[in-house]
Amino acid sequence: MRNHNIHEDYVMVIVDNRPMYRAGIKAGIELMMPEFRFLEYNLCSDLLLDSQTGSSTYFMISVRDMSDRVIFSNIKKIRLLQEACKIVLYGYQRRIFNIIGFFQEKINGYLPDDFTESELRECVTALVADRIFINSQLAIELIINPRQVRPRKQPSPAMAETKVAKLLATGRSDVSNVY
């Protein structure tokens, strides 16, 4: 299901291997933004091969079956295609704190897999207004469950530093020949 020869400013690309989800997203957006036109794909690899996506403004991508590495790679490839586009990911199934990395990679929004029509509407409204969108469920989880910070590993001393320390500990002050 692809619409070709689209040259309007509002082109939405929907990437999801579930046709009913694509149809639902499309129907929800068409109600509030009838000027939007749509391109639909099962996989990101199909999207990246199609020359029609070069003029796309908005991308809605299901990432529920993707590894983090593939998600990061796809974000970078889409940014190469269309630097100023808006990217929304939805349906991420792994650790919630990994989503922060996607925002650092310049996505513009995130929705859970079970997002509502009102959340979709809020998301599209934020994108059109050039704002980042994060749904309230995710925001609350990020606030309530602080990210666990791993203690930094102390660097181990170099071999020469260890020799100098041993010589100084034994009372020798002539350490000039260590290096």
Protein Blocks (a to p, Z undefined) as FASTA:
>chain_A
ZZehiabfbdcddddfbfklmmmmmmmmmmmmmmbccdddfbfklmmmpmklmmpfbdcd
dfklpcfklmmmmmmmmmmmmmmbccddehiabdfklmmmmmmnopabdcdfkbcfklmm
mmmmmmmnopacddfklmmmmmmmccdddddddddddfklmmmmmmmmnopablklmZZ
